[in-house]
Amino acid sequence: MTITEHTELIRRFSDDFTALQEAVLARMNGICAPETAAALEHASLAGPVTVVLAHADVLARGAVRRAELSAQLPERLRRLRAHARRVRQARSQAEARYKEQRARRPVGRSRPVDTLELRVARRASPAAFVEALRQELRDRGLPEGTPQAPESDLARWAWDRGTAGGEPPAPVRELRDCDDDAFVRALLRDAREEENPYLPHDAVAERWSRHARAALAWGRYAIGQAERDALACPLPARRTRLDALDDAYQDTAVLAARSREALLRVTDLHDRMRACVTTGPFADLVAQCRAAALTRFTDVEPEVWHRVRELTARHRAHCPERADGCPHCHRALAAVLADAPPAGTGEDGGGEHPTATLPADVDRYALLADLPDTAVVAVADAAVGDESARCGYGWAAEDGTTGHGDSLASGSGEAEVIGICVAALNLLEHHEDAPVVLLCDSTEAVDAVDAALRSADPTAAHRTLLFPESRQLMDRLVRHRHRVQVRWLKGHIGHDLNETADAFARLALRRATGRIPPSAARKEETRILRSLGSGAGPLPVAA
């Protein structure tokens, strides 16, 4: 195969999503032509291959789910499951290859290395140097922040200046300026109706990547609803419902691919931003600001500066890397100044600040010794599936009451919140005056519920709660905020109520997805209750 033909094949795969996916799946199945396999190894296709496999992964799992719900022959179901496993494995391998390729990519920083004195001073007295740099930036009329791309305000300012080319097109401005809910709706239209060519624009690429997960969650929500509808009717009448399930999987496959594409786009944007701030005029400006900040630093910390100069002068007399500016020596020198071992390896502040650690005697468990005797304590847990937004939740209380059920959740945090809310509302109803304390092993869920209860505002938890089911439950729970507490509990340590709640949550998920017959579910429920009844007694003080 000639170089021209090889290049043409790579170009075709870059431009044709379907052709690329067919080629990738053919390679996965061992039926790929040698020239196609060679083209797929090209570095420019490493990212796009992860996109097509994200799409294929959802479709493969959708095919398995339809086969399960339509009671197809076991042999066909085995083949579909085997194919889905191969696609999942190929996807994992492709993503690992893409990460390895990025790790090997040259950083491309051509900005001159700062002087050794500056690097040692910055590392030895980070707070003082940062304040000096902040003052220098302020006096020059520049945004505050250390010049690191793409996170800092100064880097963003440089990028905006370097790429200013007038106002972006009107559709881009609309995407940039709309609220978050409207933006997610635009992502759903992009997947379900017509591809939006303006999403990759630099002005909205970061926002696209940020909200792609929410859009993908709504795709899984549609799968969950369609799956529930299919399970609600007998097998002979499921055809239409399964067609709707297929449509939901098709849409979600596109959302998964576009989510991966958004990540590639924003990664490329950040690479270009780094190149912008580490080369050319802006790199010179950064060097000038840091040099001027060092001058300010010497005025504020003359003794430190004197020690820095003495130490670096002695070091240069014997350093084998002095011709290169001693590029890595500042860490050890700063450690000598601080009379401490070197910390971290980051060039721009990584490891400059010690990591805070909790005292050894601080107990992270949910301490219950401060509760009144009348308090009703329960543990809630949840389980989520891979294919759809279906989730199961379960809870068990000290007084022997238990409960479980299913709902729809965007992730484990939201599912755990649903379990907390359902358990608390049930206990509030049956214990009219007693305070109710819910324990949960999810810090995300505990923080979300606690924020809503403390602020008396359900929207305080909306970062975790995406779907209407959980938001409605939180609205109801906040009305009883004065009687409800939620605390963290370390999970999977053999605690009776925690293990019971977990078992009920997993049972509820299996029952909701039709993976356990009703008769078997009833037996499993009886077994769980019997196991709880044989426990060692009430909840201990340190749960």
RAPEDA-V398334 format. One record per pair of residues at least 24 apart in sequence whose C-alpha atoms are under 10 Angstrom apart, sorted by sequence separation. I is the first residue (numbers start at 1). J is the second residue. If there is no record, write none. Layout:
# RAPEDA-V398334
<<I/J> <I/J>>
This chain:
# RAPEDA-V398334
<<60/84> <61/85> <175/199> <183/207> <184/208> <187/211> <188/212> <191/215> <223/247> <224/248> <378/402> <380/404> <382/406> <384/408> <385/409> <391/415> <392/416> <393/417> <394/418> <395/419> <402/426> <416/440> <453/477> <454/478> <456/480> <457/481> <504/528> <20/45> <24/49> <59/84> <60/85> <171/196> <172/197> <173/198> <183/208> <187/212> <191/216> <222/247> <223/248> <308/333> <311/336> <384/409> <386/411> <390/415> <391/416> <393/418> <394/419> <395/420> <401/426> <402/427> <416/441> <417/442> <420/445> <449/474> <452/477> <453/478> <456/481> <503/528> <504/529> <9/35> <10/36> <13/39> <23/49> <24/50> <57/83> <58/84> <60/86> <61/87> <171/197> <172/198> <188/214> <189/215> <222/248> <223/249> <308/334> <311/337> <383/409> <384/410> <385/411> <389/415> <392/418> <393/419> <394/420> <397/423> <401/427> <416/442> <419/445> <420/446> <448/474> <452/478> <453/479> <455/481> <456/482> <503/529> <9/36> <13/40> <21/48> <25/52> <57/84> <60/87> <61/88> <171/198> <172/199> <176/203> <177/204> <180/207> <184/211> <187/214> <188/215> <192/219> <221/248> <222/249> <223/250> <384/411> <385/412> <391/418> <392/419> <393/420> <395/422> <396/423> <397/424> <415/442> <416/443> <417/444> <418/445> <453/480> <454/481> <501/528> <10/38> <11/39> <20/48> <21/49> <24/52> <25/53> <56/84> <57/85> <59/87> <60/88> <170/198> <171/199> <172/200> <175/203> <176/204> <183/211> <184/212> <187/215> <188/216> <191/219> <220/248> <223/251> <383/411> <384/412> <391/419> <394/422> <395/423> <399/427> <414/442> <416/444> <417/445> <421/449> <449/477> <450/478> <453/481> <454/482> <500/528> <6/35> <9/38> <10/39> <20/49> <21/50> <24/53> <57/86> <58/87> <169/198> <172/201> <175/204> <176/205> <183/212> <184/213> <185/214> <186/215> <187/216> <219/248> <220/249> <222/251> <223/252> <308/337> <383/412> <384/413> <393/422> <394/423> <395/424> <413/442> <416/445> <417/446> <420/449> <449/478> <452/481> <453/482> <499/528> <500/529> <5/35> <6/36> <9/39> <10/40> <14/44> <21/51> <22/52> <57/87> <58/88> <168/198> <172/202> <173/203> <174/204> <181/211> <184/214> <185/215> <188/218> <219/249> <222/252> <307/337> <382/412> <383/413> <384/414> <393/423> <397/427> <412/442> <413/443> <414/444> <415/445> <416/446> <417/447> <453/483> <8/39> <9/40> <10/41> <14/45> <17/48> <20/51> <21/52> <25/56> <56/87> <57/88> <172/203> <173/204> <176/207> <180/211> <184/215> <188/219> <219/250> <220/251> <221/252> <381/412> <382/413> <384/415> <413/444> <414/445> <417/448> <418/449> <450/481> <453/484> <454/485> <500/531> <501/532> <6/38> <7/39> <10/42> <13/45> <17/49> <20/52> <21/53> <24/56> <55/87> <56/88> <57/89> <169/201> <172/204> <175/207> <176/208> <183/215> <184/216> <219/251> <220/252> <382/414> <383/415> <384/416> <412/444> <413/445> <417/449> <449/481> <453/485> <499/531> <500/532> <1/34> <2/35> <6/39> <10/43> <11/44> <15/48> <19/52> <20/53> <54/87> <57/90> <168/201> <175/208> <181/214> <185/218> <219/252> <220/253> <304/337> <382/415> <383/416> <412/445> <413/446> <416/449> <453/486> <499/532> <1/35> <5/39> <10/44> <11/45> <14/48> <17/51> <18/52> <21/55> <22/56> <53/87> <54/88> <57/91> <168/202> <181/215> <184/218> <218/252> <219/253> <381/415> <382/416> <413/447> <414/448> <450/484> <7/42> <10/45> <13/48> <14/49> <17/52> <21/56> <53/88> <56/91> <168/203> <216/251> <217/252> <219/254> <220/255> <381/416> <382/417> <413/448> <449/484> <450/485> <496/531> <497/532> <6/42> <13/49> <53/89> <54/90> <55/91> <216/252> <219/255> <380/416> <381/417> <382/418> <383/419> <449/485> <450/486> <496/532> <53/90> <54/91> <215/252> <216/253> <218/255> <219/256> <380/417> <381/418> <382/419> <449/486> <450/487> <496/533> <53/91> <54/92> <216/254> <217/255> <380/418> <381/419> <382/420> <448/486> <449/487> <496/534> <497/535> <52/91> <53/92> <163/202> <216/255> <217/256> <380/419> <381/420> <446/485> <447/486> <496/535> <50/90> <51/91> <54/94> <215/255> <216/256> <379/419> <380/420> <397/437> <446/486> <447/487> <495/535> <496/536> <49/90> <50/91> <53/94> <54/95> <214/255> <215/256> <216/257> <379/420> <380/421> <397/438> <445/486> <446/487> <447/488> <495/536> <496/537> <497/538> <49/91> <50/92> <53/95> <213/255> <216/258> <378/420> <380/422> <381/423> <396/438> <397/439> <445/487> <446/488> <496/538> <497/539> <50/93> <51/94> <160/203> <212/255> <213/256> <215/258> <216/259> <380/423> <395/438> <445/488> <446/489> <496/539> <50/94> <51/95> <212/256> <215/259> <379/423> <380/424> <395/439> <417/461> <436/480> <443/487> <444/488> <495/539> <49/94> <50/95> <212/257> <213/258> <214/259> <378/423> <379/424> <395/440> <435/480> <436/481> <442/487> <443/488> <495/540> <498/543> <48/94> <49/95> <50/96> <212/258> <213/259> <378/424> <435/481> <436/482> <437/483> <438/484> <439/485> <440/486> <441/487> <442/488> <443/489> <497/543> <47/94> <50/97> <212/259> <213/260> <377/424> <414/461> <417/464> <418/465> <435/482> <436/483> <437/484> <438/485> <439/486> <440/487> <441/488> <442/489> <443/490> <496/543> <46/94> <47/95> <50/98> <211/259> <212/260> <376/424> <414/462> <417/465> <422/470> <425/473> <435/483> <436/484> <437/485> <438/486> <439/487> <440/488> <441/489> <442/490> <495/543> <46/95> <49/98> <209/258> <210/259> <212/261> <378/427> <414/463> <415/464> <421/470> <425/474> <428/477> <434/483> <435/484> <436/485> <437/486> <438/487> <439/488> <440/489> <441/490> <442/491> <46/96> <47/97> <48/98> <208/258> <209/259> <212/262> <377/427> <414/464> <415/465> <433/483> <434/484> <435/485> <436/486> <437/487> <438/488> <439/489> <440/490> <441/491> <493/543> <46/97> <47/98> <208/259> <209/260> <211/262> <212/263> <376/427> <413/464> <414/465> <418/469> <419/470> <421/472> <422/473> <425/476> <432/483> <438/489> <439/490> <440/491> <441/492> <46/98> <47/99> <209/261> <210/262> <376/428> <412/464> <413/465> <414/466> <418/470> <421/473> <422/474> <425/477> <428/480> <439/491> <491/543> <45/98> <46/99> <208/261> <209/262> <210/263> <411/464> <414/467> <417/470> <418/471> <420/473> <421/474> <424/477> <489/542> <490/543> <29/83> <43/97> <44/98> <47/101> <208/262> <209/263> <410/464> <411/465> <416/470> <417/471> <418/472> <419/473> <420/474> <421/475> <422/476> <489/543> <28/83> <43/98> <46/101> <47/102> <192/247> <207/262> <208/263> <209/264> <376/431> <409/464> <410/465> <411/466> <414/469> <415/470> <418/473> <421/476> <422/477> <425/480> <428/483> <488/543> <46/102> <192/248> <205/261> <206/262> <209/265> <210/266> <375/431> <409/465> <410/466> <414/470> <417/473> <418/474> <421/477> <424/480> <428/484> <29/86> <205/262> <206/263> <208/265> <209/266> <374/431> <409/466> <410/467> <414/471> <417/474> <420/477> <421/478> <441/498> <28/86> <29/87> <43/101> <192/250> <193/251> <205/263> <208/266> <209/267> <375/433> <376/434> <377/435> <378/436> <379/437> <380/438> <381/439> <382/440> <408/466> <409/467> <439/497> <440/498> <28/87> <43/102> <191/250> <192/251> <195/254> <199/258> <205/264> <206/265> <207/266> <374/433> <375/434> <376/435> <377/436> <378/437> <379/438> <380/439> <381/440> <382/441> <408/467> <409/468> <424/483> <425/484> <439/498> <191/251> <192/252> <205/265> <206/266> <374/434> <375/435> <376/436> <377/437> <378/438> <379/439> <380/440> <381/441> <382/442> <408/468> <409/469> <410/470> <424/484> <25/86> <28/89> <190/251> <191/252> <200/261> <205/266> <206/267> <373/434> <374/435> <375/436> <376/437> <377/438> <378/439> <379/440> <380/441> <381/442> <408/469> <409/470> <424/485> <440/501> <25/87> <28/90> <189/251> <191/253> <192/254> <200/262> <204/266> <205/267> <372/434> <373/435> <374/436> <375/437> <376/438> <377/439> <378/440> <379/441> <380/442> <407/469> <408/470> <424/486> <24/87> <27/90> <188/251> <191/254> <192/255> <195/258> <199/262> <202/265> <205/268> <206/269> <372/435> <407/470> <188/252> <190/254> <191/255> <200/264> <201/265> <202/266> <205/269> <206/270> <371/435> <25/90> <190/255> <191/256> <200/265> <201/266> <371/436> <421/486> <24/90> <188/254> <191/257> <199/265> <200/266> <202/268> <203/269> <371/437> <420/486> <188/255> <191/258> <202/269> <187/255> <190/258> <201/269> <202/270> <200/269> <368/437> <187/258> <187/259> <366/439> <366/440> <366/441> <365/441> <389/467> <419/501> <419/505> <416/505> <415/505> <402/497> <400/497> <404/501> <398/496> <402/500> <403/501> <404/502> <398/497> <402/501> <404/503> <405/504> <406/505> <396/496> <397/497> <404/504> <405/505> <406/506> <396/497> <397/498> <403/504> <404/505> <405/506> <406/507> <407/508> <395/497> <396/498> <402/504> <403/505> <404/506> <405/507> <406/508> <407/509> <395/498> <396/499> <397/500> <404/507> <405/508> <406/509> <394/498> <395/499> <396/500> <397/501> <404/508> <405/509> <406/510> <439/543> <395/500> <396/501> <403/508> <404/509> <406/511> <407/512> <394/500> <395/501> <396/502> <405/511> <406/512> <379/486> <394/501> <395/502> <405/512> <406/513> <375/483> <376/484> <377/485> <378/486> <379/487> <393/501> <394/502> <395/503> <396/504> <375/484> <377/486> <379/488> <380/489> <393/502> <394/503> <395/504> <163/273> <379/489> <381/491> <392/502> <393/503> <394/504> <395/505> <162/273> <393/504> <394/505> <392/504> <393/505> <394/506> <159/272> <160/273> <163/276> <392/505> <393/506> <394/507> <159/273> <162/276> <391/505> <392/506> <393/507> <394/508> <158/273> <159/274> <162/277> <391/506> <392/507> <393/508> <394/509> <159/275> <379/495> <381/497> <392/508> <393/509> <156/273> <159/276> <379/496> <380/497> <381/498> <391/508> <392/509> <155/273> <158/276> <159/277> <379/497> <380/498> <381/499> <390/508> <391/509> <392/510> <150/269> <151/270> <155/274> <158/277> <162/281> <368/487> <378/497> <379/498> <380/499> <381/500> <382/501> <383/502> <390/509> <391/510> <392/511> <150/270> <157/277> <162/282> <366/486> <367/487> <377/497> <378/498> <379/499> <380/500> <381/501> <382/502> <383/503> <390/510> <392/512> <149/270> <150/271> <155/276> <156/277> <366/487> <367/488> <379/500> <380/501> <381/502> <382/503> <383/504> <384/505> <385/506> <391/512> <392/513> <404/525> <149/271> <150/272> <151/273> <155/277> <365/487> <366/488> <367/489> <379/501> <380/502> <381/503> <382/504> <383/505> <384/506> <390/512> <391/513> <149/272> <150/273> <151/274> <154/277> <155/278> <158/281> <159/282> <365/488> <366/489> <378/501> <379/502> <381/504> <382/505> <383/506> <390/513> <149/273> <150/274> <158/282> <364/488> <365/489> <366/490> <380/504> <381/505> <382/506> <383/507> <385/509> <148/273> <149/274> <150/275> <158/283> <364/489> <365/490> <380/505> <381/506> <383/508> <384/509> <385/510> <388/513> <148/274> <149/275> <150/276> <364/490> <365/491> <382/508> <383/509> <384/510> <149/276> <150/277> <155/282> <382/509> <383/510> <402/529> <149/277> <385/513> <401/529> <148/277> <149/278> <400/529> <147/277> <148/278> <147/278> <155/286> <154/286> <400/532> <396/529> <400/533> <147/282> <252/387> <147/283> <252/388> <396/532> <147/285> <148/286> <249/387> <400/538> <147/286> <249/388> <398/537> <399/538> <146/286> <147/287> <248/388> <398/538> <397/538> <398/539> <147/289> <397/539> <147/290> <146/290> <137/286> <140/289> <136/288> <137/289> <136/289> <137/290> <135/289> <136/290> <134/289> <136/291> <137/292> <133/289> <134/290> <136/292> <137/293> <132/289> <133/290> <135/292> <136/293> <69/227> <132/290> <133/291> <135/293> <136/294> <133/292> <134/293> <136/295> <70/230> <130/290> <132/292> <133/293> <136/296> <62/223> <66/227> <69/230> <70/231> <129/290> <132/293> <133/294> <135/296> <227/388> <378/539> <65/227> <69/231> <131/293> <132/294> <133/295> <226/388> <227/389> <228/390> <377/539> <108/271> <130/293> <132/295> <133/296> <224/387> <225/388> <227/390> <66/230> <70/234> <71/235> <107/271> <111/275> <129/293> <130/294> <132/296> <133/297> <223/387> <224/388> <225/389> <379/543> <70/235> <102/267> <109/274> <110/275> <128/293> <129/294> <131/296> <132/297> <223/388> <224/389> <225/390> <69/235> <70/236> <108/274> <109/275> <111/277> <112/278> <128/294> <129/295> <131/297> <132/298> <220/386> <221/387> <222/388> <223/389> <224/390> <107/274> <108/275> <109/276> <110/277> <111/278> <112/279> <129/296> <130/297> <132/299> <220/387> <221/388> <222/389> <223/390> <224/391> <70/238> <107/275> <109/277> <110/278> <111/279> <122/290> <128/296> <129/297> <132/300> <220/388> <221/389> <222/390> <69/238> <70/239> <109/278> <110/279> <111/280> <128/297> <129/298> <219/388> <220/389> <221/390> <69/239> <108/278> <109/279> <110/280> <111/281> <128/298> <218/388> <219/389> <220/390> <371/541> <107/278> <108/279> <111/282> <112/283> <119/290> <122/293> <129/300> <217/388> <218/389> <368/539> <369/540> <370/541> <70/242> <111/283> <112/284> <114/286> <115/287> <118/290> <122/294> <125/297> <128/300> <129/301> <217/389> <368/540> <369/541> <66/239> <69/242> <110/283> <111/284> <114/287> <118/291> <121/294> <128/301> <367/540> <368/541> <369/542> <109/283> <113/287> <367/541> <368/542> <67/242> <111/286> <112/287> <115/290> <118/293> <119/294> <122/297> <366/541> <367/542> <368/543> <66/242> <111/287> <114/290> <115/291> <118/294> <121/297> <125/301> <365/541> <366/542> <367/543> <65/242> <66/243> <114/291> <117/294> <118/295> <121/298> <365/542> <366/543> <364/542> <365/543> <66/245> <118/297> <125/304> <363/542> <364/543> <65/245> <66/246> <121/301> <124/304> <125/305> <65/246> <124/305> <63/245> <225/407> <62/245> <63/246> <66/249> <121/304> <224/407> <225/408> <62/246> <65/249> <121/305> <124/308> <224/408> <62/247> <120/305> <224/409> <62/248> <63/249> <121/307> <222/408> <59/246> <62/249> <118/305> <121/308> <221/408> <61/249> <62/250> <117/305> <120/308> <121/309> <220/408> <221/409> <60/249> <119/308> <120/309> <220/409> <221/410> <59/249> <62/252> <118/308> <220/410> <58/249> <59/250> <62/253> <117/308> <118/309> <120/311> <218/409> <219/410> <58/250> <59/251> <61/253> <116/308> <117/309> <120/312> <217/409> <218/410> <58/251> <59/252> <60/253> <116/309> <117/310> <217/410> <55/249> <56/250> <58/252> <59/253> <117/311> <216/410> <217/411> <55/250> <58/253> <59/254> <117/312> <55/251> <57/253> <58/254> <116/312> <117/313> <214/410> <55/252> <56/253> <58/255> <116/313> <213/410> <55/253> <56/254> <58/256> <54/253> <55/254> <57/256> <58/257> <53/253> <54/254> <55/255> <56/256> <57/257> <116/316> <148/348> <52/253> <54/255> <55/256> <56/257> <147/348> <52/254> <54/256> <55/257> <146/348> <51/254> <53/256> <54/257> <55/258> <146/349> <52/256> <53/257> <54/258> <55/259> <51/256> <52/257> <54/259> <55/260> <51/257> <52/258> <54/260> <116/322> <124/330> <50/257> <51/258> <53/260> <54/261> <123/330> <124/331> <51/259> <52/260> <119/327> <122/330> <123/331> <48/257> <51/260> <52/261> <116/325> <119/328> <120/329> <121/330> <123/332> <124/333> <125/334> <50/260> <51/261> <115/325> <116/326> <119/329> <120/330> <123/333> <124/334> <50/261> <51/262> <113/324> <114/325> <115/326> <116/327> <119/330> <120/331> <123/334> <124/335> <48/260> <51/263> <113/325> <115/327> <116/328> <118/330> <119/331> <120/332> <121/333> <122/334> <123/335> <124/336> <125/337> <47/260> <48/261> <51/264> <112/325> <113/326> <114/327> <116/329> <117/330> <120/333> <121/334> <124/337> <125/338> <47/261> <50/264> <113/327> <116/330> <119/333> <120/334> <123/337> <124/338> <115/330> <119/334> <120/335> <123/338> <47/263> <48/264> <117/333> <121/337> <47/264> <116/333> <117/334> <120/337> <47/265> <123/343> <126/349> <123/347> <123/348> <127/352> <122/348> <123/349> <126/352> <127/353> <122/349> <123/350> <125/352> <126/353> <119/347> <123/351> <124/352> <119/348> <123/352> <119/349> <122/352> <123/353> <221/467> <218/466> <217/466> <218/467> <217/467> <214/466> <231/512> <231/513> <232/514> <231/514> <228/512> <227/512> <228/513> <227/513> <228/514> <227/514> <224/512> <224/513> <65/387> <61/386> <62/387> <61/387> <62/388> <58/386> <58/387> <69/513> <69/514> <68/514> <69/515> <68/515> <65/513>>
